[in-house]
């Protein structure tokens, strides 16, 4: 191992200490992918889609911690905070202004666990299309609709 010199101290003072896999840490709210038990997107957190799955994983992994995206409003994070309190799990709001991630909540442990499928799949109901035609023809047909 090489002995640190003045240049190393200056670099660490300016840019901070070196981290392993910095892109992965930014995406997963400061933790590594191999430590993640369950990950929810921002939209899933706002719609409370993965609350049941999160509760189940919290009961399975009592030594885990919950990381919530600090850019999400507190009213959307509140049910997850309450769930963490009920299961005696430490909860932290991570608000790193330099990074932007699509993840809203992460349940992670301090050791590598390597779960293959960490994301919750949500099935969206197909949107029904209106029977009226779009454009000018549909507009004029709605204006001159024969009365019954």
C-alpha positions in Angstrom: 0.0 0.0 0.0 1.3 3.4 -0.9 2.0 6.1 1.7 -0.4 9.1 1.4 1.3 12.3 0.3 0.3 16.0 0.3 -1.5 15.7 -3.0 -3.8 12.9 -1.7 -4.7 15.0 1.3 -5.5 17.9 -0.9 -7.7 15.8 -3.2 -9.6 14.3 -0.3 -10.1 17.8 1.2 -11.4 19.2 -2.0 -13.5 16.3 -3.3 -14.2 14.3 -0.2 -13.1 10.7 0.5 -13.2 8.2 -2.3 -16.2 5.9 -2.5 -16.8 2.5 -4.1 -19.4 2.5 -6.9 -20.5 6.2 -6.6 -23.1 6.0 -9.3 -24.8 3.0 -7.7 -24.8 4.8 -4.3 -26.4 7.9 -5.9 -29.2 5.7 -7.5 -29.9 3.7 -4.3 -30.0 6.7 -1.9 -26.5 6.1 -0.5 -26.4 2.4 -0.3 -25.3 -0.4 -2.6 -27.5 -2.5 -4.8 -26.3 -5.7 -3.2 -27.7 -4.5 0.2 -31.2 -3.6 -1.0 -34.1 -5.8 0.1 -36.9 -3.8 -1.6 -37.0 -0.7 -3.8 -40.0 1.5 -4.7 -40.2 4.2 -7.3 -41.3 7.7 -6.4 -44.7 7.2 -8.1 -45.2 3.9 -6.1 -44.5 5.8 -2.9 -46.9 8.6 -3.8 -49.7 6.2 -4.7 -48.9 3.8 -1.7 -48.6 0.9 -4.1 -45.9 -1.1 -2.4 -47.0 -0.6 1.3 -48.0 -4.2 1.8 -44.8 -5.6 0.3 -42.8 -3.2 2.3 -44.5 -4.3 5.5 -43.9 -8.0 4.7 -40.2 -7.4 4.0 -39.8 -5.4 7.2 -41.1 -8.3 9.2 -38.7 -10.7 7.4 -35.7 -8.4 7.9 -35.8 -6.8 11.4 -32.2 -5.5 11.1 -32.9 -3.4 8.0 -33.3 0.3 7.7 -35.7 2.4 5.5 -34.3 5.1 3.3 -36.8 7.5 1.9 -36.2 10.1 -0.8 -36.2 13.5 0.8 -37.4 15.2 -2.4 -40.8 13.5 -1.9 -43.3 15.5 0.2 -43.7 14.4 3.8 -47.4 13.6 3.4 -46.4 10.8 1.0 -43.6 9.5 3.2 -45.7 9.5 6.4 -47.3 6.0 5.9 -43.8 4.5 5.4 -42.5 6.3 8.5 -45.4 4.9 10.5 -44.8 1.5 9.1 -41.1 1.6 10.1 -42.0 2.8 13.6 -44.5 -0.1 14.0 -41.8 -2.6 13.0 -39.0 -0.9 15.1 -36.9 -0.1 12.0 -34.7 2.9 11.7 -36.0 5.4 9.0 -34.0 8.1 7.3 -34.9 10.7 4.8 -32.1 11.1 2.2 -32.1 14.5 0.5 -29.0 14.8 -1.7 -29.6 17.8 -3.9 -26.8 16.9 -6.3 -28.4 13.6 -7.5 -31.7 12.7 -9.1 -33.0 9.2 -8.8 -36.4 7.6 -9.7 -36.4 5.6 -6.4 -38.6 6.9 -3.6 -38.1 4.2 -0.8 -35.5 1.6 -0.2 -35.4 -1.1 2.5 -31.7 -2.1 3.0 -29.5 -4.0 5.3 -25.8 -3.4 6.4 -24.5 -6.6 4.7 -24.7 -8.0 1.2 -27.9 -9.9 0.7 -28.1 -10.1 -3.2 -31.9 -10.4 -3.8 -32.5 -10.7 -7.5 -35.9 -9.0 -7.8 -36.0 -6.0 -5.6 -38.5 -3.9 -7.5 -42.3 -4.1 -6.9 -44.2 -4.6 -10.1 -47.4 -2.6 -10.4 -50.1 -3.4 -12.9 -51.8 -0.4 -14.2 -55.4 -0.6 -15.4 -55.7 -0.1 -19.1 -57.2 3.3 -20.0 -60.5 3.1 -21.8 -60.6 5.2 -24.9 -63.6 7.4 -25.4 -66.0 6.3 -28.2 -65.9 9.8 -29.7 -63.5 10.5 -32.5 -60.8 13.0 -32.0 -60.2 16.0 -34.2 -62.5 18.3 -36.2 -64.8 15.5 -37.4 -65.5 14.4 -33.8 -66.1 18.0 -32.7 -68.6 18.7 -35.5 -70.4 15.4 -34.9 -70.8 16.3 -31.3 -72.2 19.7 -32.2 -74.7 18.3 -34.8 -75.8 15.2 -32.9 -79.4 14.2 -33.8 -81.7 14.6 -30.8 -83.8 11.6 -29.9 
